[in-house]
Amino acid sequence: MASIGFVLGDIVFPVFMFYFLPPLLGIAAAANLFIDALVFFIALRFLNIKLKNRFGILLGLWAIGLATDFAGAFLLHLPLNSHNSSISQLIDYYTIYNSPFTVILILVTVLISALMIYWLDRVMLKKRIPLNQAKRIALIFAVVTAPYAFLIPISWFGRY
């Protein structure tokens, strides 16, 4: 199995591309900010929440999202550095759906990342709004902005 140590993350977080085109980090971060802003303002509108300093809260949520994306990418990279050849043989990030172990690993990583998003967002938000509203917004962010793009195989982008 061909295996590559770079993975995809968040909605627009193509980690493997940063190696080839480092300026994409800025583009991906800006796109993530746009998506997070969209989710945040729709959630505020839907839940009928009035906030002061919305931009500051949005930047905090965005930073948490980027940090959890990097943490998820790091978690996916750990098995490749385990120096255990049997684990390395089971993992195929290039065509992830050929290996059930890889699919399970990525699904667990997406779940862990979503849980981290929920917990960190809730901790940050409960300082600024009531706890029940903080939990709702954190849950919306965890569900909508979890790094589902980890499930996109690198093979869809050509051979790197």
Backbone hydrogen bonds, N-H to C=O, Kabsch-Sander energy under -0.5 kcal/mol:
donor,donor_aa,acceptor,acceptor_aa,energy
9,G,13,F,-1.7
13,F,9,G,-2.0
13,F,10,D,-0.7
15,V,13,F,-1.8
16,F,7,V,-1.0
17,M,14,P,-1.4
18,F,14,P,-0.8
18,F,15,V,-1.0
19,Y,15,V,-0.7
20,F,16,F,-0.6
21,L,17,M,-3.4
24,L,21,L,-2.4
25,L,22,P,-1.9
26,G,23,P,-0.8
27,I,23,P,-1.3
28,A,24,L,-3.3
29,A,25,L,-2.5
30,A,26,G,-2.3
31,A,27,I,-2.4
32,N,28,A,-2.5
33,L,29,A,-2.1
34,F,30,A,-2.2
35,I,31,A,-2.5
36,D,32,N,-3.0
37,A,33,L,-2.5
38,L,34,F,-2.4
39,V,35,I,-2.6
40,F,36,D,-2.9
41,F,37,A,-2.8
42,I,38,L,-2.1
43,A,39,V,-2.5
44,L,40,F,-2.6
45,R,41,F,-2.1
46,F,42,I,-3.1
47,L,43,A,-2.7
48,N,44,L,-0.5
48,N,45,R,-0.6
49,I,44,L,-2.4
57,I,53,N,-1.9
58,L,54,R,-2.8
59,L,55,F,-2.5
60,G,56,G,-1.8
61,L,57,I,-2.6
62,W,58,L,-2.6
63,A,59,L,-2.4
64,I,60,G,-2.2
65,G,61,L,-2.3
66,L,62,W,-2.5
67,A,63,A,-2.4
68,T,64,I,-2.5
69,D,65,G,-1.9
70,F,66,L,-2.3
71,A,67,A,-2.3
72,G,68,T,-2.5
73,A,69,D,-2.5
74,F,70,F,-2.4
75,L,71,A,-2.5
76,L,72,G,-2.1
77,H,73,A,-1.3
78,L,74,F,-1.4
80,L,77,H,-0.7
81,N,77,H,-0.8
81,N,78,L,-1.3
82,S,79,P,-1.1
85,S,83,H,-0.6
87,I,84,N,-0.5
88,S,84,N,-2.1
89,Q,85,S,-1.8
90,L,86,S,-0.9
90,L,87,I,-0.6
91,I,87,I,-1.1
94,Y,2,A,-0.6
96,I,93,Y,-0.5
98,N,95,T,-2.0
99,S,96,I,-1.2
102,T,90,L,-0.5
103,V,99,S,-2.0
104,I,100,P,-2.5
105,L,101,F,-2.6
106,I,102,T,-2.6
107,L,103,V,-2.7
108,V,104,I,-2.6
109,T,105,L,-2.0
110,V,106,I,-2.6
111,L,107,L,-2.3
112,I,108,V,-2.7
113,S,109,T,-2.7
114,A,110,V,-2.5
115,L,111,L,-2.5
116,M,112,I,-2.4
117,I,113,S,-2.5
118,Y,114,A,-2.6
119,W,115,L,-2.6
120,L,116,M,-2.7
121,D,117,I,-2.6
122,R,118,Y,-2.4
123,V,119,W,-2.3
124,M,120,L,-2.3
125,L,121,D,-3.0
126,K,122,R,-2.4
127,K,124,M,-0.8
128,R,125,L,-1.9
129,I,125,L,-2.3
134,A,130,P,-2.4
135,K,131,L,-2.7
136,R,132,N,-1.6
137,I,133,Q,-2.5
138,A,134,A,-2.5
139,L,135,K,-2.4
140,I,136,R,-2.4
141,F,137,I,-2.6
142,A,138,A,-2.6
143,V,139,L,-2.4
144,V,140,I,-2.7
145,T,141,F,-2.4
148,Y,146,A,-2.7
150,F,147,P,-1.7
151,L,148,Y,-2.1
152,I,149,A,-1.8
154,I,93,Y,-1.2
155,S,94,Y,-2.5
156,W,153,P,-1.5
157,F,154,I,-2.2
158,G,155,S,-1.2
160,Y,158,G,-0.6
